[in-house]
C-alpha cells in the first residue's frame, strides 16, 4: 500500500480514494493530483516514488511510434526517493494546453490576428502550398503538417533552428483547413516559431515572464538547471494483471492498431517526427523549449494555471485582470469547436478548440464545457468553467495510449461524484 500524502476539502474524499486505488488497481508508481474550485485549492494529493521502481527507463516519448515500448530499454535505477509535494514532472502533450494560451493571450492583447495568415508573421512559412494557412488552423491541428518527410534527430529537434526550417519547408499532406489531424510533434516548431516572430521572445521565456512568474507557478518550458533535482524520471510501466473475474481486457480497434503498426501511416510518421526517439529524462531535453511535449510542471502549477484561465485566483501575484488570464471572449474562443470528427493522425474521432482538446469519447473530461489537454502516457490537465474547476493529474509511470488513461479517468469520475454530492 502506498502512503498517500496531502489534503482534501470536505466532500472530496472520493478523489482521495480513487487516487489511492490507482496504485493497486492500475500500477501507479509516482503521481500527484490537484483540484481548484472557485479559485481555491480543494484537493492536493501525492504519493509513490520519483522514479518508477521496478519499471524500465523510458525513451519512448511523444515521438515514439504507436505507443509501443521500444526495444533496448535499460533497467530503472533507484525508485526509493519519495514523491513530495514539490516534485515536478515532464508532462508531455499536457504542455500543448499551456502553450496554446500564448497565442490566445497575444490575440487578447491585440498583437496577433487568429484569422490572419501565418505567413504574415512568418513569411518563409508560405512555401510548398501553405500560403493560406491561418493562425487558427495551426491551433486547431488543421495545418496539414503533422509529419516531416525527413524526420529531425533529437539534437536538431531542440536546437531552436532546425524545427522551424523543417516545418516551413514541408508540403502539407492535406489541403490546409480542410481536415484535421493531431500534430503530435510538429506543433512544437509551428507554435514556437510563430510566437518568436510575433513577440521577439521564445515561447518558453514568454510563458515564464507572462504566466508562470505572475501566477507563482512551478512550471517551465525550458527547465532551469537549478530545478533539475525536483524532477522525477519517467519510465514505462505495465498495469497489473487483471483478475480473471474482470473479463477480457479492452483492446484498440483494429484500424487504430494497424495505423500505429504501419510505418507509412500518418500516425506513425507524426509520432516519429523526431527519430530516433529522444530520451525525455536527458537534461538537454528538459532544458529545451518544445511546446508540443517538453513542459515540466507540478500538478499544483497545472491546476492553478487552468483555474486562472477561467477565473481570478485570490492568492495570485500581480497579474492582469486580478489573476484571471482569459477574458470572457477569449475563453469562449478557446473552447469553441474548430475541429471534430475523424482525426487523420489519431484515427479515432477527436474534438479541438483553439489549441485545446474538448470533451468527447476520445478525451473524456468533466463535462461538455471542459477544455484542456492530455499527455501521452497518462498526465491530464483541464478546466471546466461551468463547474468552476481547474484539474491536473501528473504521473511518472508511462502507460500506452495518447488519451483517456484509466488512472486519470478514475480521478475525473471521482471529481464528478464529489461535485454531484456537494450540489445535491
C-alpha positions as CSV (number, residue, x, y, z in Angstrom):
1,X,0.0,0.0,0.0
2,X,1.3,3.5,-0.9
3,X,1.1,6.2,1.8
4,X,-0.9,8.9,0.1
5,X,0.1,12.4,1.3
6,X,-1.8,15.7,1.2
7,X,-5.2,17.0,1.9
8,X,-8.8,17.1,0.6
9,X,-11.6,19.5,1.5
10,X,-14.8,18.2,2.9
11,X,-16.8,16.4,0.2
12,X,-13.8,15.4,-1.9
13,X,-13.0,12.1,-0.2
14,X,-13.8,10.1,-3.4
15,X,-10.9,11.7,-5.1
16,X,-8.5,10.5,-2.4
17,X,-10.0,7.1,-2.6
18,X,-9.6,7.0,-6.4
19,X,-6.0,8.3,-6.2
20,X,-5.0,5.6,-3.6
21,X,-6.7,2.9,-5.7
22,X,-4.7,3.8,-8.8
23,X,-1.6,2.4,-7.1
24,X,-3.1,-1.0,-6.6
25,X,-5.6,-1.3,-9.5
26,X,-3.7,0.5,-12.2
27,X,0.0,0.1,-11.4
28,X,0.7,3.7,-10.5
29,X,4.2,4.4,-9.3
30,X,4.5,8.1,-8.6
31,X,1.8,10.8,-9.1
32,X,0.0,13.8,-7.9
33,X,-3.5,15.3,-8.3
34,X,-4.6,18.8,-7.6
35,X,-8.0,20.4,-7.9
36,X,-9.0,24.0,-7.7
37,X,-12.6,25.0,-7.2
38,X,-13.7,28.7,-7.5
39,X,-10.1,29.8,-7.3
40,X,-9.4,27.8,-4.1
41,X,-7.4,24.5,-3.8
42,X,-9.7,21.7,-2.6
43,X,-7.5,18.6,-3.4
44,X,-3.8,18.3,-3.1
45,X,-2.5,14.7,-3.1
46,X,0.7,13.0,-3.9
47,X,2.3,9.6,-3.4
48,X,4.7,6.9,-4.6
49,X,8.3,7.5,-5.8
50,X,10.0,10.0,-8.1
51,X,11.4,7.1,-10.2
52,X,9.1,4.2,-11.0
53,X,10.5,1.4,-9.0
54,X,10.8,-1.9,-10.9
55,X,9.9,-0.2,-14.2
56,X,12.0,0.4,-17.3
57,X,13.7,3.7,-18.2
58,X,11.5,5.2,-20.9
59,X,12.9,6.6,-24.1
60,X,9.6,6.3,-25.9
61,X,8.3,9.8,-25.8
62,X,5.8,11.8,-27.9
63,X,8.0,10.8,-30.8
64,X,7.7,7.0,-30.3
65,X,5.7,5.2,-33.0
66,X,2.3,4.0,-31.9
67,X,2.6,3.8,-28.2
68,X,4.7,0.7,-28.3
69,X,7.5,0.4,-25.7
70,X,10.7,0.5,-27.7
71,X,13.4,-2.2,-27.6
72,X,16.8,-1.5,-25.9
73,X,15.4,-0.2,-22.6
74,X,17.6,-0.2,-19.6
75,X,16.5,-1.3,-16.1
76,X,15.4,1.7,-14.0
77,X,17.7,2.7,-11.2
78,X,16.6,3.6,-7.7
79,X,12.9,4.2,-7.2
80,X,13.2,4.7,-3.5
81,X,13.1,8.5,-3.3
82,X,9.6,9.5,-2.4
83,X,7.4,11.8,-4.5
84,X,7.0,15.0,-2.5
85,X,4.6,18.0,-2.7
86,X,7.0,19.9,-4.9
87,X,8.0,17.1,-7.3
88,X,7.8,18.2,-10.9
89,X,7.4,16.0,-13.9
90,X,7.7,16.0,-17.7
91,X,4.1,16.2,-18.8
92,X,4.4,15.6,-22.5
93,X,1.4,16.9,-24.5
94,X,-0.2,18.5,-21.5
95,X,2.3,21.1,-22.5
96,X,0.2,21.9,-25.6
97,X,-2.6,23.3,-23.4
98,X,-0.2,25.7,-21.6
99,X,1.5,26.7,-24.8
100,X,-1.9,27.4,-26.5
101,X,-2.6,30.1,-24.0
102,X,0.2,32.2,-25.5
103,X,-1.3,33.0,-29.0
104,X,-4.7,33.4,-27.4
105,X,-3.4,35.9,-24.9
106,X,-1.5,37.7,-27.7
107,X,-4.8,37.9,-29.6
108,X,-6.5,39.2,-26.5
109,X,-3.8,41.9,-26.3
110,X,-4.2,42.9,-29.9
111,X,-0.8,41.5,-31.0
112,X,-2.0,38.5,-33.1
113,X,-4.9,38.0,-35.5
114,X,-6.2,34.5,-35.2
115,X,-7.8,34.9,-38.7
116,X,-4.6,36.2,-40.2
117,X,-2.3,34.1,-42.3
118,X,0.7,32.5,-40.5
119,X,2.9,33.9,-43.4
120,X,2.0,37.4,-42.4
121,X,4.2,36.9,-39.3
122,X,6.5,34.3,-40.7
123,X,7.0,34.9,-44.4
124,X,9.0,31.7,-45.0
125,X,6.1,29.6,-43.9
126,X,4.1,30.2,-47.1
127,X,6.4,27.8,-49.1
128,X,5.1,24.5,-50.5
129,X,1.5,25.4,-50.7
130,X,1.0,26.8,-47.2
131,X,0.4,30.5,-48.1
132,X,-3.3,30.3,-47.0
133,X,-2.7,28.7,-43.6
134,X,-4.4,30.7,-40.9
135,X,-3.3,31.0,-37.3
136,X,-6.5,29.3,-36.2
137,X,-5.6,26.4,-38.5
138,X,-2.4,25.9,-36.6
139,X,-4.1,25.9,-33.2
140,X,-6.8,23.5,-34.3
141,X,-4.5,21.0,-35.9
142,X,-5.7,21.8,-39.4
143,X,-2.4,22.9,-40.9
144,X,-1.7,19.7,-42.7
145,X,1.8,19.4,-41.5
146,X,1.7,16.7,-38.8
147,X,4.7,14.8,-40.4
148,X,8.1,15.6,-41.7
149,X,9.4,14.0,-44.9
150,X,12.8,14.0,-43.3
151,X,12.5,13.5,-39.5
152,X,14.7,15.5,-37.2
153,X,17.3,14.0,-34.9
154,X,16.9,14.6,-31.2
155,X,19.7,17.2,-31.4
156,X,18.0,19.0,-34.3
157,X,14.7,18.9,-32.5
158,X,16.0,21.0,-29.7
159,X,18.5,23.3,-31.4
160,X,16.0,26.1,-31.8
161,X,16.6,26.4,-35.6
162,X,16.1,23.1,-37.4
163,X,12.5,22.5,-36.4
164,X,11.2,25.9,-37.8
165,X,13.1,25.4,-41.0
166,X,11.7,21.9,-41.5
167,X,8.0,22.8,-41.0
168,X,8.4,25.9,-43.1
169,X,9.7,23.8,-46.0
170,X,7.3,20.9,-45.5
171,X,4.5,20.3,-48.0
172,X,1.1,19.7,-46.4
173,X,-0.3,16.2,-46.6
174,X,-3.8,17.6,-46.9
175,X,-5.1,20.9,-48.1
176,X,-4.8,23.2,-45.0
177,X,-8.1,23.9,-43.4
178,X,-10.0,21.0,-45.0
179,X,-9.3,18.3,-42.4
180,X,-7.7,17.9,-39.0
181,X,-5.0,15.6,-37.6
182,X,-3.0,15.7,-34.4
183,X,0.3,17.5,-34.9
184,X,2.0,15.5,-32.1
185,X,5.5,16.8,-32.6
186,X,5.4,19.5,-35.3
187,X,3.2,21.6,-33.1
188,X,6.4,22.5,-31.2
189,X,8.0,24.3,-34.1
190,X,4.9,25.6,-35.7
191,X,3.7,27.4,-32.5
192,X,7.2,28.2,-31.1
193,X,8.3,30.0,-34.2
194,X,5.1,31.9,-34.6
195,X,5.4,33.2,-31.1
196,X,9.0,34.2,-31.6
197,X,8.2,36.1,-34.8
198,X,5.3,38.0,-33.1
199,X,6.9,38.8,-29.8
200,X,10.7,38.5,-30.3
201,X,10.8,36.2,-27.4
202,X,11.0,32.4,-27.2
203,X,7.7,30.8,-26.1
204,X,9.4,29.4,-23.0
205,X,10.5,32.8,-22.0
206,X,7.1,34.3,-22.7
207,X,5.4,31.7,-20.5
208,X,7.9,32.3,-17.7
209,X,7.5,36.1,-17.8
210,X,3.8,36.5,-18.5
211,X,2.2,33.4,-16.9
212,X,4.4,31.4,-14.6
213,X,6.0,34.1,-12.5
214,X,2.9,36.3,-12.1
215,X,0.9,33.3,-11.0
216,X,3.6,31.7,-8.9
217,X,3.7,28.5,-11.0
218,X,6.3,25.8,-10.8
219,X,6.0,25.3,-14.5
220,X,8.7,25.5,-17.1
221,X,9.1,25.2,-20.8
222,X,12.9,25.0,-20.7
223,X,13.8,23.7,-17.3
224,X,16.5,25.8,-15.4
225,X,19.5,23.8,-14.3
226,X,18.9,24.6,-10.7
227,X,15.4,22.9,-10.8
228,X,16.6,19.5,-12.1
229,X,16.7,17.9,-8.7
230,X,12.9,18.4,-8.3
231,X,12.1,16.4,-11.4
232,X,11.1,12.8,-11.3
233,X,12.2,10.3,-14.0
234,X,9.6,8.9,-16.3
235,X,9.5,5.3,-17.2
236,X,7.3,2.8,-18.9
237,X,5.0,0.7,-16.7
238,X,2.6,-2.1,-17.3
239,X,-0.7,-2.3,-15.4
240,X,-1.1,-5.2,-13.0
241,X,-2.7,-8.3,-14.5
242,X,-6.5,-8.1,-14.2
243,X,-8.2,-10.9,-12.2
244,X,-10.0,-13.5,-14.2
245,X,-13.3,-12.2,-12.9
246,X,-12.6,-8.9,-14.7
247,X,-13.2,-10.4,-18.1
248,X,-11.1,-9.7,-21.2
249,X,-9.1,-6.5,-21.4
250,X,-10.3,-4.0,-23.9
251,X,-8.0,-3.7,-27.0
252,X,-7.7,-0.9,-29.5
253,X,-9.9,-1.1,-32.6
254,X,-8.2,-2.9,-35.5
255,X,-8.0,0.3,-37.6
256,X,-6.2,2.1,-34.8
257,X,-3.8,-0.7,-34.0
258,X,-3.0,-1.1,-37.7
259,X,-2.3,2.6,-38.1
260,X,0.2,2.5,-35.3
261,X,1.9,-0.5,-36.8
262,X,2.2,0.8,-40.3
263,X,5.5,2.8,-40.7
264,X,4.0,4.7,-43.7
265,X,0.8,5.8,-41.9
266,X,0.4,9.4,-40.8
267,X,0.0,8.1,-37.3
268,X,3.5,6.5,-37.2
269,X,5.1,9.3,-39.1
270,X,3.6,12.1,-36.9
271,X,4.9,10.5,-33.7
272,X,8.2,9.8,-35.4
273,X,8.9,13.4,-36.5
274,X,11.9,13.1,-34.1
275,X,13.9,10.0,-34.9
276,X,15.4,8.2,-33.1
277,X,13.2,8.6,-30.1
278,X,14.5,11.2,-27.7
279,X,15.4,10.5,-24.1
280,X,12.9,12.6,-22.2
281,X,15.0,12.3,-19.0
282,X,18.0,13.8,-20.6
283,X,18.9,17.2,-19.0
284,X,19.3,18.7,-22.5
285,X,15.8,17.7,-23.5
286,X,14.4,19.1,-20.2
287,X,16.2,22.4,-20.9
288,X,14.8,22.6,-24.5
289,X,11.6,24.6,-25.4
290,X,9.3,22.1,-27.1
291,X,5.7,23.3,-26.6
292,X,4.3,20.1,-28.0
293,X,5.8,17.8,-25.4
294,X,8.6,19.2,-23.3
295,X,6.9,21.1,-20.4
296,X,7.9,20.3,-16.8
297,X,5.4,21.1,-14.1
298,X,3.9,20.2,-10.8
299,X,0.2,19.1,-10.6
300,X,-0.3,22.2,-8.4
301,X,1.0,24.5,-11.1
302,X,-1.1,23.0,-13.9
303,X,-4.3,23.0,-11.9
304,X,-3.6,26.6,-10.8
305,X,-2.9,27.6,-14.4
306,X,-6.3,26.2,-15.6
307,X,-8.1,27.8,-12.7
308,X,-6.5,31.1,-13.7
309,X,-7.8,30.7,-17.3
310,X,-11.4,30.7,-16.2
311,X,-11.5,33.0,-13.1
312,X,-9.5,35.1,-10.7
313,X,-7.2,33.5,-8.1
314,X,-7.4,35.2,-4.7
315,X,-3.8,34.3,-3.9
316,X,-2.3,35.3,-7.3
317,X,0.6,37.7,-7.5
318,X,0.5,40.8,-9.7
319,X,-1.2,39.7,-13.0
320,X,-3.7,41.3,-15.4
321,X,-7.4,41.1,-14.6
322,X,-6.7,40.3,-10.9
323,X,-5.3,36.8,-11.6
324,X,-7.6,35.8,-14.4
325,X,-5.8,35.1,-17.7
326,X,-8.6,34.7,-20.3
327,X,-11.2,37.5,-20.9
328,X,-14.7,36.0,-21.4
329,X,-14.4,36.3,-25.2
330,X,-11.0,34.5,-25.2
331,X,-12.4,31.8,-23.0
332,X,-15.2,31.3,-25.5
333,X,-12.8,31.0,-28.4
334,X,-10.6,28.5,-26.6
335,X,-13.4,26.0,-26.2
336,X,-15.5,26.6,-29.3
337,X,-15.2,23.6,-31.6
338,X,-12.9,24.2,-34.5
339,X,-12.2,20.6,-35.5
340,X,-14.3,17.5,-35.0
341,X,-14.6,14.0,-36.5
342,X,-12.1,11.5,-37.9
343,X,-8.6,12.5,-36.9
344,X,-6.2,12.0,-39.8
345,X,-3.4,11.0,-37.3
346,X,-5.1,9.5,-34.3
347,X,-7.6,7.7,-36.5
348,X,-10.4,8.0,-33.9
349,X,-12.7,11.0,-33.7
350,X,-11.3,14.0,-31.8
351,X,-12.5,17.4,-31.0
352,X,-10.4,20.6,-30.7
353,X,-11.0,24.2,-29.9
354,X,-8.2,26.7,-30.4
355,X,-5.3,24.8,-29.0
356,X,-7.3,22.7,-26.6
357,X,-8.9,19.2,-26.7
358,X,-12.5,19.3,-25.9
359,X,-14.7,16.8,-24.0
360,X,-15.7,13.8,-26.1
361,X,-15.3,10.0,-26.3
362,X,-11.6,10.2,-27.3
363,X,-10.8,12.5,-24.4
364,X,-13.4,12.4,-21.7
365,X,-13.1,15.4,-19.4
366,X,-15.5,16.6,-16.7
367,X,-18.4,17.7,-18.9
368,X,-19.4,19.2,-22.2
369,X,-17.8,22.6,-21.5
370,X,-14.5,21.3,-20.3
371,X,-11.3,22.1,-22.3
372,X,-7.7,21.0,-21.7
373,X,-5.1,18.5,-22.9
374,X,-3.9,15.0,-22.0
375,X,-0.3,13.9,-22.3
376,X,0.7,10.6,-23.9
377,X,1.2,8.0,-21.2
378,X,-1.1,9.4,-18.6
379,X,-1.0,13.0,-17.4
380,X,-4.0,15.3,-17.8
381,X,-5.0,18.9,-17.1
382,X,-8.1,20.8,-17.9
383,X,-10.6,23.4,-16.8
384,X,-14.4,23.4,-16.6
385,X,-15.9,26.9,-16.4
386,X,-19.4,25.6,-15.5
387,X,-18.1,23.6,-12.6
388,X,-15.5,26.4,-11.8
389,X,-12.7,23.9,-11.5
390,X,-9.1,23.5,-12.6
391,X,-7.8,19.9,-12.6
392,X,-4.4,18.4,-13.0
393,X,-3.0,14.9,-12.7
394,X,0.7,14.2,-13.2
395,X,2.4,10.8,-13.3
396,X,5.8,9.3,-14.0
397,X,4.6,5.9,-14.9
398,X,4.0,6.0,-18.6
399,X,1.4,3.6,-20.0
400,X,0.5,3.1,-23.6
401,X,-2.1,5.4,-25.0
402,X,-2.5,9.0,-26.0
403,X,-5.8,9.9,-24.4
404,X,-8.2,8.6,-21.8
405,X,-5.7,7.0,-19.4
406,X,-7.6,4.8,-16.9
407,X,-5.9,6.4,-13.9
408,X,-6.8,9.9,-15.0
409,X,-10.3,8.8,-15.8
410,X,-10.8,7.3,-12.4
411,X,-9.9,10.6,-10.9
412,X,-12.2,12.6,-13.2
413,X,-15.1,10.3,-12.3
414,X,-14.3,10.8,-8.6
415,X,-14.4,14.6,-9.1
416,X,-17.7,14.3,-10.9
417,X,-19.1,12.2,-8.0
418,X,-17.8,14.7,-5.4
419,X,-19.3,17.7,-7.2
420,X,-22.6,16.0,-7.7
421,X,-22.8,15.1,-3.9
422,X,-22.0,18.7,-2.9
423,X,-24.6,20.2,-5.2
424,X,-27.3,17.7,-4.2
